[in-house]
Amino acid sequence: METVAGPEPANPTVEPGNSIAMPAMSTTTPPGPSTKKPAQKRKKPTASPQPPPGTDTSGAKSKAAIEHDGTGTALNGNEQQLQLPAGASPATHDNPAPSAKKQKKKQSEEGKETAGKKPKPNAKQVRFHIKLYSAPKQPAATTTAGIAKKKKAKQQQQQTATTVASDQHKQQQQQQQQHNGSEPTSKKIKQEPKTPTRTSIAPGGGGGGGAGASGTALHELDSVTIGRQTFAWMIGPGTTVEDFMRNHWERKHLLVQRNDRSYYTGLLSRAMIDEMLRTNNIEYTKNIDITSYRDGQRETHNPDGRVLPPDLWHFYGTGCSVRMLNPQTYLRSVYELNVKLQEYFHCMTGANFYLTPPGSQGFAPHYDDIEAFVLQIEGRKRWRLYGPRTPAEVLARVSSANLRQDELAGPPILDVVLEAGDLLYFPRGCIHQAATVPGAHSLHITVSMYQRNCWADLFEQMLPIALATAADEEPQLREGLPLDLHQHFGIVHSDGMSAERRRLTVRMRSMFDKLFSDAAIDAAVDQLAKRFQHDALPPLVDFGEWDDTVYGAGNYEFRPDGTVWCARPIDDRSSVRLLRRNILRLVSEEDKLRIYYHTDNSREYHQYEANFLELDHETALGVELLIKMYPRYVLVSSLPVEDRLEFIRSLWEKGLIVCRRPDADGPGAGPSTPSTTTA
């Protein structure tokens, strides 16, 4: 019954709290109109944005909210080159320019009914080239060749990477190690110790601050570990993650009955929905559907315009169901749950909520193309699950149309009433329908994941890459087709098996074996990971790491004479790590090396185009080191990049890294350097 659309990552908001928090930065997109201000060149830097305080409208615990203005402000006054493509015209938040590209929806019958969306604005129309280092090397001719060149450059600079720190820095490191009571080391890549503190994932979406099981501060844990803990809370406590993945994931349903009505309290409520409607511009069809299912017929009753509480509660009072496609855009509690789960599953993670009045049903029986987790928030709802009718429906890649009752495959394999606090999981292709019971309403959230994330999707990416590469390298693949090929193949000849047909079949299979190369697989996986960077919700920055990111207060000092000084400059003694394990992806494409990232994404799904930075091969080695060292910290002086400070500042300004500055009173601490001065 309930259909889950893809995740809808509204304007990016970063909120501190005892959870993992997330940034939003500037965007790199193809030419076209824009909705963001272009970043200023460092020759004319501006002050780092000071996010205004805000309040959480989700009804969960109140926390300060800070909204990044997306201006790409430079840090410490160093120049950062921006190039506008031909024909591109920058736009501002106040004057957004529309784009022809429409917002994506899930491939389902319900999703099709939401057609007719308004065009979405593009992100900042700027190609961000990191031209901060030595002249870039010759770009790769193909995707796989680019990967090979990067590996070759890595080997050539391996010795340089191990000796990049100066003798003075080495001596300072040894002195600090001795001061901390540790043995001196000759390694140039120094790993900062993890900071012990506070609690693990808390009920209510996994948002409690604190320490994990190892005593490490929550914000210092691997983000994948935090995502796994959040998932364990969502399906627990009686079912472990190991048991679920071994016995249920993509295999069979899971029913968790907790007898704890408050288990999901804090994620959502009718009061939170009412407040969300009053404080946000929620629209029919784009965000909310009003539906009914009577006498075997599904109907949608969406008017035009904004959804206001009196209208919605009137529909609800007359027996209509309410479905919201993207609550994570407006409700922090749902956003926090999704953003942590996406790190563990490394795929688009979305949510819908469904509010159904007593004794009614909103949707026809159907199956979806996502893994579905139903979290019963309020009331009671009866669920009936049916097995796939054909092998093609097992782990379906496309959602079904609405099904009639007589089209279902026999009796249900599960018929159960979910109570508040219960969970129900079912895999892709599982036919389902749900209805409230007499005298009880229902409010539940369906969390969805793994849409278009199967082996077939990987091979769709891999085969064109593999074929193009193999055709260049294998003359056999460029030989002409046999003159009599048409006499042995085709529908007319499909029921025969001549000796020539068998011989040609063996020959073609041997040529297919030449397509499967490690380079083609690497490139295809990069393309799926690149898609994730566009789909993903922007990260949620934890309170404990807030001040060590670009969003933290105290980065700049505003002086009475009108100058703005960098109060916490980055230097060679700083140590850095990526903000999240999956925060970016290094990809070779279009004869270039790029890093795609999602800190500049909106919480509204695909509101902007994909964001990327272009690198030279030397700079890519620095990115590779940060990826492999995560979640450990690396000294800036240890990075195998010529202009290390400029490299780190570029990543910092995009919100991609956490940076620990040296102790203000430590050796070598000096005065802050001016960042900008007003005329």
Disulfide bonds with the S-S distance in Angstrom:
none
